[in-house]
Amino acid sequence: MTTETLTQVLTRLGARKDGASYLMPDADVTLLVALEGETLSVSKVVRVDQDHGLIVASTTRGETYAFVAEAVLAVKVDRSQDAKRDRSAGFNR
């Protein structure tokens, strides 16, 4: 995607603009990013910063990913109640 297209997509999906950043605290957001030979799924994104074609995505886990805007293939947003539920691997049951 171009930076302009990504901006339009994030705005349309309900992201709140804060300077050059887009905040998405009320949804489970996943960015699908193209790599050579595979696709990287960046899940639980809460903030997307844009700077001259560079995208920096921050997640709820404290992870930060950086890539060019053209590498973003799709944006998935899940606002269901299950998306906000804290999920575990199930080992403590």
N, C-alpha and C positions, 0 to 999 in steps of 0.2 A: 504494500500500500504506500501511497505517497503520504507525506506528513499531513497534507490538507485532507485527504480521504480519511486518515486515522482520526483527525480532529473531528470531522463530521460524524463519524461512526460513534466515537466516545460521547459526543454531545447528544446525539440522537438516542443513545442508550441510557441517558440520564446521569452522566458524569458531571460533577460540579467543577467548574473552572476556578482555579486559584493561581493567578499569574500565568506562568507557562506550564502549570501542572493541572492534571485532571484527577479528581478524587472520587472514589467509588466505595464509600464505607458501608453502603446498605445492600450490597450484592456480592455474589461469588463470581468474580471475573477471571476468565482464562484467556491468555493471548497465545495464539498458535504461530510459532515463528519458524521460518524455513532455515534449515541448515543444509550443508552439503550431504545429500543422501538420506536425510531424515527430517522430522519435524519436532521441534521442542515445544512442549506444552508448559507454559508458565501460568500456574494456577494461584488462586487466592490473591490476585493483584488488588491493591487498595489505592495505589498512586502511580500515575504515568507522567513522567516529565519529558518534555520535548525541547531539543536544542539543536537547530541547524541540521535536521535529518537524523539526529541521534535520539533514540528512545531509551529511557531508563525506567524500568518497572520495579516497584517495591511491593513486597508481599507481606501478608500478616505474619509470616514466619521470620521476618527480618531479613529475608533474602533480597538481593538487588541484582537485576539482570540488565545489561546494556546491549543494544543492537541497533542496526539501521532501520529506519521506518519501512523501507522497501521489503524487509524480511518478514514483516507481519502479514500473515495470510488471512487470519480471521480473528474475531473477538467474540467470545462466548460469555453471555451473562445469564446467571441463574438467580432469580429472586424468590424462589420457593422457600418455604419454611425449612425444608430438609437441608438446603444449602447453607443455612446459618447455624445449623446444629453442629456442636463440637463432635467430630468423629474420631474414634480411636481404632486401632488395629484389632481390637477385640480380645487381646491377650489377658485382660484383667477380669474377664467375665467368669 
